[in-house]
Amino acid sequence: MSGRRIVITGVSQGLGRALVDEFIALGHHVAGCARSSAAVDALTTTHGAPHHFRSVDVADDAAVTAWSRDVLDAFGTPDLLINNAALVNANAPLWEVSPEEFRGLVAVNISGVHSVIRAFLPAMMAQGTGVVANLSSGWGRSVAPEVAPYCASKWAIEGMTKALAEEIPAGMAAVPVSPGIVNTEMLQSCFGSGAAQFQTAEPWAKTAAPFFLNLSARDNGQSVTTP
């Protein structure tokens, strides 16, 4: 198989879908997951073998484990693992966010990242190379009102990734990556019509995909931001 093997979560829309299309256009091979079965079916129709897409909720550890086994068997060990799947809370002061919404966000944004890393990283360590890129945010390095749960989850991603960077073998990398401000459905839920002033995911991916591909051991543990 020529090109690099790339695994991405949250590929149904936004940044994840744009990265899938761009990585494949650049000649690489992508395995991805999303909760939406319809979106996964559309991806499978658009991008057939050797690419590999599956409907998986990253908050379901057993489902993540089963998916990873299928990917590793059929697709091989990833060279690049991108944890992109995430939720944002509906704009509200922290005390008005329900426990159910808070727990659901943490289950995807933090626990889901852990599950994906636990499922794929041992194989990557066995081959001795690879990059784990965990999507952070500007709100993982600063804060804003009415998105406290999201901020908390992305601060957690920064800390978890930097700790992981001290645990993995030399020659590998774990990197928290902020995508900058991109006009996606998630941003629209926070910014409303103000999101329109920012670039959409497709042009962002034109520069972001090569940026991800250039991550290496020199970036291990460093907080970085895509161009």
Beta strands, then each sheet from edge to edge (+ up, - down):
strand 1: 5-9
strand 2: 29-34
strand 3: 52-55
strand 4: 80-83
strand 5: 131-135
strand 6: 173-178
strand 7: 224-225
sheet 1: 3+ 2+ 1+ 4+ 5+ 6+ 7+
end
